[in-house]
Structures are given as structure tokens and as C-alpha cells.
């Protein structure tokens, strides 16, 4: 596959964060239901913690792409 760019935009690489965040939302929702019915919020706290870690790592990747790899050109920054 050639590396020719015919546009000024950066196409992101495959990322695990969208699917992992959907799993953490599912864990949080199951934990919320468990908290409402069984008065046990352990699963909810685990889901929220996992979501926080995913958000942190996802933004870390975005900052790395823009700062260190230089993928955010002036056209991308301006929108």
C-alpha cells in the first residue's frame, strides 16, 4: 500500500480504545443496575475506574499523535 497523501488530513490508525470504552460503559451500566437492585456498587466503581483509565490513555495517544509524531497539520488544527 503506497504512502501517498492526496489530502492534508491525518487518518488515524486502528485503536483499541473505542471497543474497550464500550465494554467499560457496559460494565458501568450493569454495575448501576446491580447497585439499584442489590445495593452493591463494586461493579459500578470498577467500570468507572476502567473508563477513567481509558480516557486518560486515549487522550495520551491523541497528544502523542499531534505533538511527537507531527500528524496534526495546520489544516487539521484549523478544521
HTML snippet that shows the backbone in 3Dmol.js (N, CA, C, O; Angstrom):
<script src="https://3Dmol.org/build/3Dmol-min.js"></script>
<div id="view" style="width:600px;height:400px;position:relative"></div>
<script>
const pdb = `
ATOM      1  N   UNK A   1       0.842  -1.174   0.000  1.00  0.00           N
ATOM      2  CA  UNK A   1       0.000   0.000   0.000  1.00  0.00           C
ATOM      3  C   UNK A   1       0.893   1.245   0.000  1.00  0.00           C
ATOM      4  O   UNK A   1       1.715   1.417   0.900  1.00  0.00           O
ATOM      5  N   UNK A   2       0.738   2.092  -0.983  1.00  0.00           N
ATOM      6  CA  UNK A   2       1.593   3.283  -1.043  1.00  0.00           C
ATOM      7  C   UNK A   2       1.253   4.285   0.056  1.00  0.00           C
ATOM      8  O   UNK A   2       0.131   4.324   0.561  1.00  0.00           O
ATOM      9  N   UNK A   3       2.243   5.087   0.408  1.00  0.00           N
ATOM     10  CA  UNK A   3       2.074   6.089   1.455  1.00  0.00           C
ATOM     11  C   UNK A   3       1.840   7.476   0.873  1.00  0.00           C
ATOM     12  O   UNK A   3       2.256   8.469   1.471  1.00  0.00           O
ATOM     13  N   UNK A   4       1.194   7.565  -0.265  1.00  0.00           N
ATOM     14  CA  UNK A   4       0.939   8.861  -0.885  1.00  0.00           C
ATOM     15  C   UNK A   4      -0.265   9.510  -0.227  1.00  0.00           C
ATOM     16  O   UNK A   4      -1.297   8.874  -0.016  1.00  0.00           O
ATOM     17  N   UNK A   5      -0.114  10.789   0.094  1.00  0.00           N
ATOM     18  CA  UNK A   5      -1.225  11.544   0.672  1.00  0.00           C
ATOM     19  C   UNK A   5      -1.805  12.442  -0.411  1.00  0.00           C
ATOM     20  O   UNK A   5      -1.092  13.241  -1.018  1.00  0.00           O
ATOM     21  N   UNK A   6      -3.089  12.306  -0.642  1.00  0.00           N
ATOM     22  CA  UNK A   6      -3.767  13.152  -1.611  1.00  0.00           C
ATOM     23  C   UNK A   6      -4.685  14.147  -0.907  1.00  0.00           C
ATOM     24  O   UNK A   6      -5.559  14.745  -1.534  1.00  0.00           O
ATOM     25  N   UNK A   7      -4.483  14.318   0.388  1.00  0.00           N
ATOM     26  CA  UNK A   7      -5.288  15.243   1.187  1.00  0.00           C
ATOM     27  C   UNK A   7      -4.447  15.701   2.371  1.00  0.00           C
ATOM     28  O   UNK A   7      -3.493  15.021   2.751  1.00  0.00           O
ATOM     29  N   UNK A   8      -4.790  16.852   2.963  1.00  0.00           N
ATOM     30  CA  UNK A   8      -3.980  17.375   4.069  1.00  0.00           C
ATOM     31  C   UNK A   8      -4.369  16.830   5.437  1.00  0.00           C
ATOM     32  O   UNK A   8      -3.883  17.326   6.454  1.00  0.00           O
ATOM     33  N   UNK A   9      -5.225  15.834   5.484  1.00  0.00           N
ATOM     34  CA  UNK A   9      -5.740  15.353   6.758  1.00  0.00           C
ATOM     35  C   UNK A   9      -5.025  14.083   7.202  1.00  0.00           C
ATOM     36  O   UNK A   9      -4.472  13.342   6.389  1.00  0.00           O
ATOM     37  N   UNK A  10      -5.051  13.853   8.498  1.00  0.00           N
ATOM     38  CA  UNK A  10      -4.421  12.670   9.081  1.00  0.00           C
ATOM     39  C   UNK A  10      -5.483  11.612   9.322  1.00  0.00           C
ATOM     40  O   UNK A  10      -6.457  11.865  10.031  1.00  0.00           O
ATOM     41  N   UNK A  11      -5.313  10.438   8.746  1.00  0.00           N
ATOM     42  CA  UNK A  11      -6.211   9.317   9.006  1.00  0.00           C
ATOM     43  C   UNK A  11      -5.612   8.507  10.141  1.00  0.00           C
ATOM     44  O   UNK A  11      -4.474   8.045  10.054  1.00  0.00           O
ATOM     45  N   UNK A  12      -6.376   8.340  11.194  1.00  0.00           N
ATOM     46  CA  UNK A  12      -5.851   7.695  12.392  1.00  0.00           C
ATOM     47  C   UNK A  12      -5.672   6.201  12.174  1.00  0.00           C
ATOM     48  O   UNK A  12      -6.329   5.595  11.327  1.00  0.00           O
ATOM     49  N   UNK A  13      -4.770   5.623  12.956  1.00  0.00           N
ATOM     50  CA  UNK A  13      -4.534   4.187  12.919  1.00  0.00           C
ATOM     51  C   UNK A  13      -5.625   3.473  13.709  1.00  0.00           C
ATOM     52  O   UNK A  13      -6.417   4.103  14.410  1.00  0.00           O
ATOM     53  N   UNK A  14      -5.654   2.170  13.585  1.00  0.00           N
ATOM     54  CA  UNK A  14      -6.614   1.367  14.333  1.00  0.00           C
ATOM     55  C   UNK A  14      -6.321   1.509  15.825  1.00  0.00           C
ATOM     56  O   UNK A  14      -5.170   1.419  16.253  1.00  0.00           O
ATOM     57  N   UNK A  15      -7.375   1.733  16.611  1.00  0.00           N
ATOM     58  CA  UNK A  15      -7.214   1.982  18.038  1.00  0.00           C
ATOM     59  C   UNK A  15      -8.087   1.016  18.837  1.00  0.00           C
ATOM     60  O   UNK A  15      -9.211   0.724  18.431  1.00  0.00           O
ATOM     61  N   UNK A  16      -7.584   0.518  19.967  1.00  0.00           N
ATOM     62  CA  UNK A  16      -8.396  -0.368  20.803  1.00  0.00           C
ATOM     63  C   UNK A  16      -9.352   0.395  21.715  1.00  0.00           C
ATOM     64  O   UNK A  16     -10.225  -0.217  22.330  1.00  0.00           O
ATOM     65  N   UNK A  17      -9.207   1.714  21.815  1.00  0.00           N
ATOM     66  CA  UNK A  17      -9.949   2.467  22.830  1.00  0.00           C
ATOM     67  C   UNK A  17     -11.456   2.524  22.603  1.00  0.00           C
ATOM     68  O   UNK A  17     -12.187   2.483  23.593  1.00  0.00           O
ATOM     69  N   UNK A  18     -11.983   2.615  21.375  1.00  0.00           N
ATOM     70  CA  UNK A  18     -13.448   2.636  21.239  1.00  0.00           C
ATOM     71  C   UNK A  18     -14.127   1.359  21.740  1.00  0.00           C
ATOM     72  O   UNK A  18     -15.139   1.435  22.436  1.00  0.00           O
ATOM     73  N   UNK A  19     -13.594   0.209  21.403  1.00  0.00           N
ATOM     74  CA  UNK A  19     -14.232  -1.036  21.844  1.00  0.00           C
ATOM     75  C   UNK A  19     -14.051  -1.238  23.342  1.00  0.00           C
ATOM     76  O   UNK A  19     -14.960  -1.727  24.012  1.00  0.00           O
ATOM     77  N   UNK A  20     -12.889  -0.869  23.876  1.00  0.00           N
ATOM     78  CA  UNK A  20     -12.674  -1.002  25.317  1.00  0.00           C
ATOM     79  C   UNK A  20     -13.558  -0.041  26.104  1.00  0.00           C
ATOM     80  O   UNK A  20     -14.042  -0.382  27.183  1.00  0.00           O
ATOM     81  N   UNK A  21     -13.771   1.161  25.565  1.00  0.00           N
ATOM     82  CA  UNK A  21     -14.652   2.095  26.274  1.00  0.00           C
ATOM     83  C   UNK A  21     -16.096   1.617  26.237  1.00  0.00           C
ATOM     84  O   UNK A  21     -16.837   1.837  27.195  1.00  0.00           O
ATOM     85  N   UNK A  22     -16.511   0.971  25.160  1.00  0.00           N
ATOM     86  CA  UNK A  22     -17.875   0.442  25.129  1.00  0.00           C
ATOM     87  C   UNK A  22     -18.042  -0.692  26.139  1.00  0.00           C
ATOM     88  O   UNK A  22     -19.102  -0.820  26.751  1.00  0.00           O
ATOM     89  N   UNK A  23     -17.017  -1.508  26.317  1.00  0.00           N
ATOM     90  CA  UNK A  23     -17.084  -2.550  27.342  1.00  0.00           C
ATOM     91  C   UNK A  23     -17.128  -1.954  28.744  1.00  0.00           C
ATOM     92  O   UNK A  23     -17.839  -2.461  29.612  1.00  0.00           O
ATOM     93  N   UNK A  24     -16.376  -0.886  28.971  1.00  0.00           N
ATOM     94  CA  UNK A  24     -16.400  -0.277  30.304  1.00  0.00           C
ATOM     95  C   UNK A  24     -17.736   0.403  30.578  1.00  0.00           C
ATOM     96  O   UNK A  24     -18.192   0.423  31.721  1.00  0.00           O
ATOM     97  N   UNK A  25     -18.372   0.963  29.544  1.00  0.00           N
ATOM     98  CA  UNK A  25     -19.716   1.526  29.727  1.00  0.00           C
ATOM     99  C   UNK A  25     -20.703   0.409  30.044  1.00  0.00           C
ATOM    100  O   UNK A  25     -21.582   0.582  30.888  1.00  0.00           O
ATOM    101  N   UNK A  26     -20.568  -0.731  29.380  1.00  0.00           N
ATOM    102  CA  UNK A  26     -21.447  -1.856  29.671  1.00  0.00           C
ATOM    103  C   UNK A  26     -21.250  -2.339  31.108  1.00  0.00           C
ATOM    104  O   UNK A  26     -22.225  -2.631  31.801  1.00  0.00           O
ATOM    105  N   UNK A  27     -20.006  -2.425  31.556  1.00  0.00           N
ATOM    106  CA  UNK A  27     -19.731  -2.827  32.935  1.00  0.00           C
ATOM    107  C   UNK A  27     -20.325  -1.817  33.906  1.00  0.00           C
ATOM    108  O   UNK A  27     -20.880  -2.197  34.937  1.00  0.00           O
ATOM    109  N   UNK A  28     -20.210  -0.528  33.580  1.00  0.00           N
ATOM    110  CA  UNK A  28     -20.768   0.509  34.451  1.00  0.00           C
ATOM    111  C   UNK A  28     -22.287   0.417  34.523  1.00  0.00           C
ATOM    112  O   UNK A  28     -22.861   0.575  35.601  1.00  0.00           O
ATOM    113  N   UNK A  29     -22.946   0.165  33.401  1.00  0.00           N
ATOM    114  CA  UNK A  29     -24.409   0.074  33.404  1.00  0.00           C
ATOM    115  C   UNK A  29     -24.883  -1.166  34.164  1.00  0.00           C
ATOM    116  O   UNK A  29     -25.868  -1.106  34.900  1.00  0.00           O
ATOM    117  N   UNK A  30     -24.193  -2.269  33.989  1.00  0.00           N
ATOM    118  CA  UNK A  30     -24.540  -3.464  34.764  1.00  0.00           C
ATOM    119  C   UNK A  30     -24.309  -3.203  36.245  1.00  0.00           C
ATOM    120  O   UNK A  30     -25.101  -3.631  37.085  1.00  0.00           O
ATOM    121  N   UNK A  31     -23.225  -2.502  36.567  1.00  0.00           N
ATOM    122  CA  UNK A  31     -22.954  -2.137  37.954  1.00  0.00           C
ATOM    123  C   UNK A  31     -23.991  -1.193  38.518  1.00  0.00           C
ATOM    124  O   UNK A  31     -24.336  -1.286  39.696  1.00  0.00           O
ATOM    125  N   UNK A  32     -24.505  -0.269  37.687  1.00  0.00           N
ATOM    126  CA  UNK A  32     -25.551   0.648  38.136  1.00  0.00           C
ATOM    127  C   UNK A  32     -26.835  -0.109  38.453  1.00  0.00           C
ATOM    128  O   UNK A  32     -27.487   0.162  39.462  1.00  0.00           O
ATOM    129  N   UNK A  33     -27.195  -1.046  37.601  1.00  0.00           N
ATOM    130  CA  UNK A  33     -28.384  -1.867  37.854  1.00  0.00           C
ATOM    131  C   UNK A  33     -28.187  -2.707  39.106  1.00  0.00           C
ATOM    132  O   UNK A  33     -29.098  -2.835  39.924  1.00  0.00           O
ATOM    133  N   UNK A  34     -27.008  -3.273  39.252  1.00  0.00           N
ATOM    134  CA  UNK A  34     -26.707  -4.069  40.450  1.00  0.00           C
ATOM    135  C   UNK A  34     -26.768  -3.210  41.706  1.00  0.00           C
ATOM    136  O   UNK A  34     -27.213  -3.677  42.755  1.00  0.00           O
ATOM    137  N   UNK A  35     -26.327  -1.967  41.610  1.00  0.00           N
ATOM    138  CA  UNK A  35     -26.371  -1.053  42.756  1.00  0.00           C
ATOM    139  C   UNK A  35     -27.810  -0.709  43.124  1.00  0.00           C
ATOM    140  O   UNK A  35     -28.147  -0.638  44.306  1.00  0.00           O
ATOM    141  N   UNK A  36     -28.669  -0.493  42.111  1.00  0.00           N
ATOM    142  CA  UNK A  36     -30.067  -0.157  42.381  1.00  0.00           C
ATOM    143  C   UNK A  36     -30.817  -1.323  43.021  1.00  0.00           C
ATOM    144  O   UNK A  36     -31.603  -1.121  43.947  1.00  0.00           O
ATOM    145  N   UNK A  37     -30.580  -2.534  42.534  1.00  0.00           N
ATOM    146  CA  UNK A  37     -31.363  -3.671  42.991  1.00  0.00           C
ATOM    147  C   UNK A  37     -30.744  -4.410  44.172  1.00  0.00           C
ATOM    148  O   UNK A  37     -31.471  -4.890  45.042  1.00  0.00           O
ATOM    149  N   UNK A  38     -29.427  -4.509  44.221  1.00  0.00           N
ATOM    150  CA  UNK A  38     -28.782  -5.310  45.255  1.00  0.00           C
ATOM    151  C   UNK A  38     -27.987  -4.478  46.252  1.00  0.00           C
ATOM    152  O   UNK A  38     -27.390  -5.026  47.179  1.00  0.00           O
ATOM    153  N   UNK A  39     -27.974  -3.159  46.070  1.00  0.00           N
ATOM    154  CA  UNK A  39     -27.270  -2.239  46.963  1.00  0.00           C
ATOM    155  C   UNK A  39     -25.779  -2.592  47.078  1.00  0.00           C
ATOM    156  O   UNK A  39     -25.194  -2.565  48.161  1.00  0.00           O
ATOM    157  N   UNK A  40     -25.190  -2.922  45.925  1.00  0.00           N
ATOM    158  CA  UNK A  40     -23.771  -3.265  45.860  1.00  0.00           C
ATOM    159  C   UNK A  40     -23.163  -2.494  44.688  1.00  0.00           C
ATOM    160  O   UNK A  40     -23.498  -2.757  43.533  1.00  0.00           O
ATOM    161  N   UNK A  41     -22.280  -1.553  44.977  1.00  0.00           N
ATOM    162  CA  UNK A  41     -21.759  -0.695  43.915  1.00  0.00           C
ATOM    163  C   UNK A  41     -20.334  -1.047  43.481  1.00  0.00           C
ATOM    164  O   UNK A  41     -19.670  -0.217  42.860  1.00  0.00           O
ATOM    165  N   UNK A  42     -19.856  -2.225  43.782  1.00  0.00           N
ATOM    166  CA  UNK A  42     -18.484  -2.604  43.419  1.00  0.00           C
ATOM    167  C   UNK A  42     -18.267  -2.611  41.907  1.00  0.00           C
ATOM    168  O   UNK A  42     -17.268  -2.083  41.420  1.00  0.00           O
ATOM    169  N   UNK A  43     -19.190  -3.202  41.171  1.00  0.00           N
ATOM    170  CA  UNK A  43     -19.039  -3.292  39.722  1.00  0.00           C
ATOM    171  C   UNK A  43     -19.138  -1.910  39.073  1.00  0.00           C
ATOM    172  O   UNK A  43     -18.453  -1.639  38.086  1.00  0.00           O
ATOM    173  N   UNK A  44     -19.974  -1.047  39.613  1.00  0.00           N
ATOM    174  CA  UNK A  44     -20.077   0.320  39.106  1.00  0.00           C
ATOM    175  C   UNK A  44     -18.758   1.061  39.280  1.00  0.00           C
ATOM    176  O   UNK A  44     -18.303   1.743  38.362  1.00  0.00           O
ATOM    177  N   UNK A  45     -18.152   0.934  40.435  1.00  0.00           N
ATOM    178  CA  UNK A  45     -16.880   1.606  40.684  1.00  0.00           C
ATOM    179  C   UNK A  45     -15.770   1.068  39.785  1.00  0.00           C
ATOM    180  O   UNK A  45     -14.922   1.827  39.316  1.00  0.00           O
ATOM    181  N   UNK A  46     -15.779  -0.225  39.550  1.00  0.00           N
ATOM    182  CA  UNK A  46     -14.784  -0.820  38.651  1.00  0.00           C
ATOM    183  C   UNK A  46     -14.964  -0.287  37.230  1.00  0.00           C
ATOM    184  O   UNK A  46     -13.985   0.060  36.569  1.00  0.00           O
ATOM    185  N   UNK A  47     -16.210  -0.220  36.760  1.00  0.00           N
ATOM    186  CA  UNK A  47     -16.479   0.298  35.420  1.00  0.00           C
ATOM    187  C   UNK A  47     -16.082   1.751  35.256  1.00  0.00           C
ATOM    188  O   UNK A  47     -15.525   2.133  34.227  1.00  0.00           O
ATOM    189  N   UNK A  48     -16.366   2.568  36.267  1.00  0.00           N
ATOM    190  CA  UNK A  48     -15.995   3.986  36.210  1.00  0.00           C
ATOM    191  C   UNK A  48     -14.472   4.135  36.251  1.00  0.00           C
ATOM    192  O   UNK A  48     -13.917   4.981  35.549  1.00  0.00           O
ATOM    193  N   UNK A  49     -13.807   3.338  37.048  1.00  0.00           N
ATOM    194  CA  UNK A  49     -12.343   3.382  37.108  1.00  0.00           C
ATOM    195  C   UNK A  49     -11.728   2.991  35.765  1.00  0.00           C
ATOM    196  O   UNK A  49     -10.798   3.643  35.289  1.00  0.00           O
ATOM    197  N   UNK A  50     -12.248   1.927  35.160  1.00  0.00           N
ATOM    198  CA  UNK A  50     -11.737   1.492  33.859  1.00  0.00           C
ATOM    199  C   UNK A  50     -11.972   2.576  32.810  1.00  0.00           C
ATOM    200  O   UNK A  50     -11.099   2.834  31.981  1.00  0.00           O
ATOM    201  N   UNK A  51     -13.149   3.214  32.840  1.00  0.00           N
ATOM    202  CA  UNK A  51     -13.431   4.285  31.888  1.00  0.00           C
ATOM    203  C   UNK A  51     -12.462   5.452  32.074  1.00  0.00           C
ATOM    204  O   UNK A  51     -11.991   6.028  31.094  1.00  0.00           O
ATOM    205  N   UNK A  52     -12.167   5.799  33.312  1.00  0.00           N
ATOM    206  CA  UNK A  52     -11.197   6.863  33.569  1.00  0.00           C
ATOM    207  C   UNK A  52      -9.823   6.533  33.018  1.00  0.00           C
ATOM    208  O   UNK A  52      -9.156   7.396  32.447  1.00  0.00           O
ATOM    209  N   UNK A  53      -9.399   5.293  33.185  1.00  0.00           N
ATOM    210  CA  UNK A  53      -8.099   4.882  32.655  1.00  0.00           C
ATOM    211  C   UNK A  53      -8.086   4.916  31.124  1.00  0.00           C
ATOM    212  O   UNK A  53      -7.090   5.312  30.518  1.00  0.00           O
ATOM    213  N   UNK A  54      -9.192   4.500  30.504  1.00  0.00           N
ATOM    214  CA  UNK A  54      -9.273   4.507  29.047  1.00  0.00           C
ATOM    215  C   UNK A  54      -9.245   5.935  28.515  1.00  0.00           C
ATOM    216  O   UNK A  54      -8.557   6.218  27.535  1.00  0.00           O
ATOM    217  N   UNK A  55      -9.990   6.837  29.158  1.00  0.00           N
ATOM    218  CA  UNK A  55      -9.995   8.240  28.726  1.00  0.00           C
ATOM    219  C   UNK A  55      -8.595   8.828  28.837  1.00  0.00           C
ATOM    220  O   UNK A  55      -8.140   9.532  27.935  1.00  0.00           O
ATOM    221  N   UNK A  56      -7.917   8.545  29.934  1.00  0.00           N
ATOM    222  CA  UNK A  56      -6.546   9.044  30.115  1.00  0.00           C
ATOM    223  C   UNK A  56      -5.620   8.536  29.013  1.00  0.00           C
ATOM    224  O   UNK A  56      -4.861   9.311  28.431  1.00  0.00           O
ATOM    225  N   UNK A  57      -5.681   7.241  28.726  1.00  0.00           N
ATOM    226  CA  UNK A  57      -4.773   6.664  27.736  1.00  0.00           C
ATOM    227  C   UNK A  57      -5.139   7.083  26.311  1.00  0.00           C
ATOM    228  O   UNK A  57      -4.258   7.244  25.466  1.00  0.00           O
ATOM    229  N   UNK A  58      -6.436   7.260  26.043  1.00  0.00           N
ATOM    230  CA  UNK A  58      -6.865   7.693  24.718  1.00  0.00           C
ATOM    231  C   UNK A  58      -6.355   9.111  24.447  1.00  0.00           C
ATOM    232  O   UNK A  58      -5.832   9.385  23.367  1.00  0.00           O
ATOM    233  N   UNK A  59      -6.504  10.007  25.420  1.00  0.00           N
ATOM    234  CA  UNK A  59      -6.001  11.367  25.244  1.00  0.00           C
ATOM    235  C   UNK A  59      -4.476  11.390  25.190  1.00  0.00           C
ATOM    236  O   UNK A  59      -3.897  12.238  24.512  1.00  0.00           O
ATOM    237  N   UNK A  60      -3.824  10.475  25.890  1.00  0.00           N
ATOM    238  CA  UNK A  60      -2.366  10.363  25.797  1.00  0.00           C
ATOM    239  C   UNK A  60      -1.962  10.047  24.363  1.00  0.00           C
ATOM    240  O   UNK A  60      -1.009  10.623  23.838  1.00  0.00           O
ATOM    241  N   UNK A  61      -2.694   9.127  23.730  1.00  0.00           N
ATOM    242  CA  UNK A  61      -2.398   8.783  22.340  1.00  0.00           C
ATOM    243  C   UNK A  61      -2.645   9.964  21.404  1.00  0.00           C
ATOM    244  O   UNK A  61      -1.866  10.183  20.476  1.00  0.00           O
ATOM    245  N   UNK A  62      -3.710  10.726  21.628  1.00  0.00           N
ATOM    246  CA  UNK A  62      -4.005  11.892  20.793  1.00  0.00           C
ATOM    247  C   UNK A  62      -2.896  12.926  20.918  1.00  0.00           C
ATOM    248  O   UNK A  62      -2.467  13.508  19.921  1.00  0.00           O
ATOM    249  N   UNK A  63      -2.433  13.154  22.139  1.00  0.00           N
ATOM    250  CA  UNK A  63      -1.355  14.123  22.345  1.00  0.00           C
ATOM    251  C   UNK A  63      -0.067  13.642  21.688  1.00  0.00           C
ATOM    252  O   UNK A  63       0.672  14.444  21.117  1.00  0.00           O
ATOM    253  N   UNK A  64       0.208  12.349  21.761  1.00  0.00           N
ATOM    254  CA  UNK A  64       1.406  11.812  21.103  1.00  0.00           C
ATOM    255  C   UNK A  64       1.326  11.971  19.590  1.00  0.00           C
ATOM    256  O   UNK A  64       2.310  12.331  18.944  1.00  0.00           O
ATOM    257  N   UNK A  65       0.133  11.698  19.021  1.00  0.00           N
ATOM    258  CA  UNK A  65      -0.026  11.845  17.577  1.00  0.00           C
ATOM    259  C   UNK A  65       0.199  13.283  17.138  1.00  0.00           C
ATOM    260  O   UNK A  65       0.828  13.530  16.109  1.00  0.00           O
ATOM    261  N   UNK A  66      -0.307  14.221  17.905  1.00  0.00           N
ATOM    262  CA  UNK A  66      -0.212  15.617  17.480  1.00  0.00           C
ATOM    263  C   UNK A  66       1.148  16.221  17.779  1.00  0.00           C
ATOM    264  O   UNK A  66       1.676  16.978  16.964  1.00  0.00           O
ATOM    265  N   UNK A  67       1.726  15.904  18.931  1.00  0.00           N
ATOM    266  CA  UNK A  67       2.953  16.565  19.357  1.00  0.00           C
ATOM    267  C   UNK A  67       4.203  15.866  18.834  1.00  0.00           C
ATOM    268  O   UNK A  67       5.021  16.484  18.153  1.00  0.00           O
ATOM    269  N   UNK A  68       4.352  14.612  19.142  1.00  0.00           N
ATOM    270  CA  UNK A  68       5.602  13.913  18.853  1.00  0.00           C
ATOM    271  C   UNK A  68       5.670  13.360  17.430  1.00  0.00           C
ATOM    272  O   UNK A  68       6.742  13.335  16.826  1.00  0.00           O
ATOM    273  N   UNK A  69       4.539  12.920  16.896  1.00  0.00           N
ATOM    274  CA  UNK A  69       4.548  12.365  15.549  1.00  0.00           C
ATOM    275  C   UNK A  69       4.280  13.426  14.486  1.00  0.00           C
ATOM    276  O   UNK A  69       4.546  13.197  13.306  1.00  0.00           O
ATOM    277  N   UNK A  70       3.760  14.580  14.887  1.00  0.00           N
ATOM    278  CA  UNK A  70       3.515  15.675  13.951  1.00  0.00           C
ATOM    279  C   UNK A  70       2.406  15.406  12.961  1.00  0.00           C
ATOM    280  O   UNK A  70       2.457  15.897  11.833  1.00  0.00           O
ATOM    281  N   UNK A  71       1.405  14.638  13.351  1.00  0.00           N
ATOM    282  CA  UNK A  71       0.330  14.292  12.433  1.00  0.00           C
ATOM    283  C   UNK A  71      -0.734  15.374  12.302  1.00  0.00           C
ATOM    284  O   UNK A  71      -1.526  15.338  11.360  1.00  0.00           O
ATOM    285  N   UNK A  72      -0.773  16.322  13.211  1.00  0.00           N
ATOM    286  CA  UNK A  72      -1.773  17.379  13.137  1.00  0.00           C
ATOM    287  C   UNK A  72      -1.179  18.558  12.378  1.00  0.00           C
ATOM    288  O   UNK A  72      -0.457  19.379  12.943  1.00  0.00           O
ATOM    289  N   UNK A  73      -1.493  18.627  11.094  1.00  0.00           N
ATOM    290  CA  UNK A  73      -1.007  19.718  10.268  1.00  0.00           C
ATOM    291  C   UNK A  73      -1.816  20.976  10.553  1.00  0.00           C
ATOM    292  O   UNK A  73      -2.797  20.931  11.296  1.00  0.00           O
ATOM    293  N   UNK A  74      -1.414  22.086   9.972  1.00  0.00           N
ATOM    294  CA  UNK A  74      -2.122  23.346  10.174  1.00  0.00           C
ATOM    295  C   UNK A  74      -3.559  23.245   9.670  1.00  0.00           C
ATOM    296  O   UNK A  74      -4.468  23.814  10.273  1.00  0.00           O
ATOM    297  N   UNK A  75      -3.769  22.524   8.567  1.00  0.00           N
ATOM    298  CA  UNK A  75      -5.120  22.339   8.019  1.00  0.00           C
ATOM    299  C   UNK A  75      -5.991  21.553   8.995  1.00  0.00           C
ATOM    300  O   UNK A  75      -7.175  21.858   9.138  1.00  0.00           O
ATOM    301  N   UNK A  76      -5.433  20.553   9.665  1.00  0.00           N
ATOM    302  CA  UNK A  76      -6.183  19.761  10.639  1.00  0.00           C
ATOM    303  C   UNK A  76      -6.509  20.607  11.863  1.00  0.00           C
ATOM    304  O   UNK A  76      -7.621  20.529  12.385  1.00  0.00           O
ATOM    305  N   UNK A  77      -5.564  21.407  12.325  1.00  0.00           N
ATOM    306  CA  UNK A  77      -5.783  22.233  13.510  1.00  0.00           C
ATOM    307  C   UNK A  77      -6.855  23.285  13.248  1.00  0.00           C
ATOM    308  O   UNK A  77      -7.690  23.544  14.116  1.00  0.00           O
ATOM    309  N   UNK A  78      -6.844  23.899  12.058  1.00  0.00           N
ATOM    310  CA  UNK A  78      -7.828  24.929  11.732  1.00  0.00           C
ATOM    311  C   UNK A  78      -9.213  24.355  11.485  1.00  0.00           C
ATOM    312  O   UNK A  78     -10.204  25.065  11.659  1.00  0.00           O
ATOM    313  N   UNK A  79      -9.313  23.107  11.089  1.00  0.00           N
ATOM    314  CA  UNK A  79     -10.609  22.467  10.856  1.00  0.00           C
ATOM    315  C   UNK A  79     -10.982  22.606   9.448  1.00  0.00           C
ATOM    316  O   UNK A  79     -12.044  22.133   9.041  1.00  0.00           O
TER     317      UNK A  79
END
`;
const viewer = $3Dmol.createViewer("view");
viewer.addModel(pdb, "pdb");
viewer.setStyle({}, {cartoon: {color: "spectrum"}});
viewer.zoomTo();
viewer.render();
</script>
